[in-house]
Amino acid sequence: MKESAHFRVKSDGLTPPSPTPATRMSSLWKRITTAHVKFVTTGYLRIMEPIAGVIIKLGISANALTTIGTLSTIVGAVAFGFGYMRTGGIIIAVTAIADALDGIVARRTNQVTVFGAFYDSTLDRVADGALLAGLAYFYAVNAVHASKVMLAVALAGIIGTYLVSYARARAEALGINAKVGVMQRAERVALLCAPQALFGLAMDGWVLRAVVVILAVSSWHTAIRRINHVRLSTRGDIPSPIRVVNEKPSAAGARFTRRARL
């Protein structure tokens, strides 16, 4: 019996061909990202709500939380620079709580403003740069782990991280939604805190090297994907949602209005 290009004829009827490895990986990634979004929207933020209530009672504003979070991240970056990887990872993990709380506090206190979103996104770039600068300094001066190659990788990671954020911001200014790619800010923060907090400089620093390489490569991959997405959108090859600056956010997206998830 002959096989067609898309279906194999069996005694029990037509069956689709087995999925390719690329299809399996794409399906797995979609399931992971869906589970991640569900966790953030229904789990993590619900856990943060009681903490946000305490902060509101203390009179701490959303912008103050943003500032505290950024300063704490810089402290973690300094710990990275001097080789205290586990300490830095723990500090950044705790700081991630403040990073999530500022948006909740802004929403619950009706402090969701254009300046708040701008301020938050700007300080996020300071925090991102500080973390990778700390790692770059570590590889430049550490007596045991100094490496010109890893210094170059860390610097490439800084450039890639900023390209990811700038490509999306510039695309949105042109009316194109370019939120594509795997290495967005939440993923960067998780990658920079969890392995360091758990492993530090285990395996003679190879865990840290792997993290920095993954961060740099995936950041550049995401930036290139966003650039190509804008290229295709401007050619009309793919439809791209138009972002209207003054339109009201949906109820589902209102909780993220303040946060610029770049």
Secondary structure, DSSP 8 states (H G I E B T S, - for coil): ----SS-EEETTEEE-----HHHHHHHHHHHHHHHHHHIIIIIIHHHHHHHHHHHHHTT--HHHHHHHHHHHHHHHHHHHHTT-HHHHHHHHHHHHHHHHHHHHHHHHTT---HHHHHHHHHHHHHHHHHHHHHHHHHHHH-TTT--HHHHHHHHHHHHHHHHHHHHHHHHHHTT-----SS--HHHHHHHHHHHHHHHTTTGGGHHHHHHHHHHHHHHHHHHHHHHHHHHHHHHTSS------TTS---TTTGGGSS----
